[in-house]
C-alpha cells in the first residue's frame, strides 16, 4: 500500500482556509516518517488562486479536481470526488481540517472508502506501520490514543494545532471531476449578523 | 414519511470521568446515564414532521446495552411509535462499526428520513450521520439549526465558521440536529402510560471489529496556575505577546 497522503483543502471564496494549510503541514510530518508523498486536493471551480497557495504549503503535488457543478459545496458530490482521488493516488491516509466542511465531508469519504475516521485530532503519528492519533472525548475531560486498524487512515484535524509550513513550489495538475447526481447542495452563504471574529 | 431517529445513551454531561483499570476506557462505577442531549432535538424534529404531514411513523433506534431501554421508553413517551434496541455490551466508540450495524438495520425497514443528534457527547466523534448517508445512498445535511420540508426537498440552515449556510437536500435524507433547531417536549403522564404498551424490540447487534482501536485513555494534564502579566492598558502588549507566542491562540 502506498503511503501517499491526500489532504483535502477547504476553499471558500477562491481562497484556501488556514486550517487546511495546517493539515498539509501535519501531513508533511507524517510523510517524513513513512516516505509517502503529500497530495493537496482542491475540489470545485475557479481553483487557480487556491492551487497557487497550496503549491507552496509543503505539499509534493497539488491536484485541482474541477467541476462547475461543484462550484458550490455538495457533501455527496465532493465526497465522491475525494474518494475517487484517494483511490487514484493509492493513498494510505486522507486528512482534512475539523471545520464545518471537514465534519460534513470526511465521514462520507471514510464511508465510501469503507474505513474508520478519527475526528478532532490534536496529534497524529505514524510508527511501526500504523497511523495513530490523539483526540479529546467527553468534551475534553479525557483523551484517547487510537490506532487505525483499517486502511486508509482518515482523520479531521483540530484547527490552530499544527503550524503551517512553506515548501518548494509543487507541480499543479488539473483533472475533470465527475460530480454525479447531487442530492445536497449549498444554495447560499449568509454572512453572520454577529460581528464576532471567527477564530479560524 | 417513515422516520428513523438514531439515539445514544451517554454518561450525563456532569460526569467526572475516571479512567478504568485497563487504561483504555472510562470507569463506569457510579456513572449516571441519560439520552444524548442533541438526540432530543432529533426526536422532537421527527415528531413535528410527522404531526405536520399527518402521516408516517417515528422509530427510535439505539446501539447500546440493555439498560438503554430506559432512554428508548422516554422517546416513546414523548410520542415515538416504536423503538428498537440493537444490543451490545461494549461502550460504542468506533463510528465505522456503529454505522455498519445501524445502516444494515435501517436497510431492513421503510425509511425516507434519518434524524440524529449532531454528535454523541461521550465519544465526540461527530461523524455518524454523514457516514450513514453515504452508506445508505441518502442526501445529508449536518448540524442543522433550521429545517423546512416542501415537495420532498429539505431546505436547511447550518452555522459554519463566521457565516450561515443554506443547503437544499433531496429525500431520502439524513439530517443531524444542532441545538436551537426546536424546543424538545417533555413526556407527559398520558405519554408515559402509552409508552408502556408501545413496541420495544431487542436485537443482538453483530458488532464488527473496530476500525479505530483505543490504545489508551488518559486525563488531560492539570491546568497550570494563571499568571498576571500586568495591570491596566500598559499590560495589553505583553498579554497579546503571551497569547500569540506562548499560548499560540491568536
Interface residues (C-beta under 8 A of the other chain):
Chain A: X17 X75 X76 X79 X99 X100 X101 X103 X104 X105 X106 X107 X108 X109 X110 X111 X112 X114 X115 X116 X117 X118 X119 X120 X132 X135 X136 X137 X138 X139 X140 X141 X142 X143 X144 X145 X146 X147 X148 X149 X150 X160 X183 X184 X185 X186 X187 X188 X189 X190 X191 X192 X196 X197 X198 X200
Chain B: X11 X13 X15 X16 X17 X19 X26 X93 X94 X95 X96 X99 X121 X122 X123 X124 X125 X126 X127 X128 X129 X130 X131 X132 X133 X134 X135 X138 X139 X140 X141 X142 X143 X155 X158 X159 X160 X161 X162 X163 X164 X165 X166 X167 X168 X169 X170 X173 X209 X210 X211 X212 X213 X214 X215 X216 X217 X218 X219 X220 X248 X249
